[in-house]
Amino acid sequence: MAESADLIHFAGLCQVKRELLGQLAAERIAWAKHLQLAAGVLALVSAASITSLISTLSNPTTLKIFAAVVAFASGVITMVIPTYFDQKENLTILEGANRFLELRDEANTLAKRPSLTPTETYDALERLRRAYDEQSARYGQFSRFGKAYQREKQAIDEWIAGVQKS
């Protein structure tokens, strides 16, 4: 039967998922900021190149090529930001981290209740595991988290099987 140590172990698994999602969101947000800054800098350089071209102080062919390359790079980066770093998706990832935090806290709270019988503990653990699986499936679509989810799911399934045997 399940014991409070099993709930504490479960809380640790939820913490790992929470950290994975939180780290992924932080990395995505940082990349989006860096790319937006790069796009802005490239747009300014492009504008400066066009201004210089108009003033005809330098070789016009070289400057035209440079201005075209910088404008193209600026356009590509501007398109990449909303495509790969959608703010709604980042918010969803952070919501997932919060869901695992809630599961972790609930498991820790239950582990501190001395009045729970082993059967009640096992039932609570099963309910939490189902919620854990639902959240893992919901947020497993995010690339690195998906691979970690498969490893963690296998570990938790093996752990639950061990709890059921005892």
Secondary structure, 3 states (H helix, E strand, C coil): CCCHHHHHHHHHHHHHHHHHHHHHHHHHHHHHHHHHHHHHHHHHHHHHHHHHHHHCCCCHHHHHHHHHHHHHHHHHHHHHHHHHCCHHHHHHHHHHHHHHHHHHHHHHHHHCCCCCCHHHHHHHHHHHHHHHHHHHHHHCCCHHHHHHHHHHHHHHHHHHHHHHHC
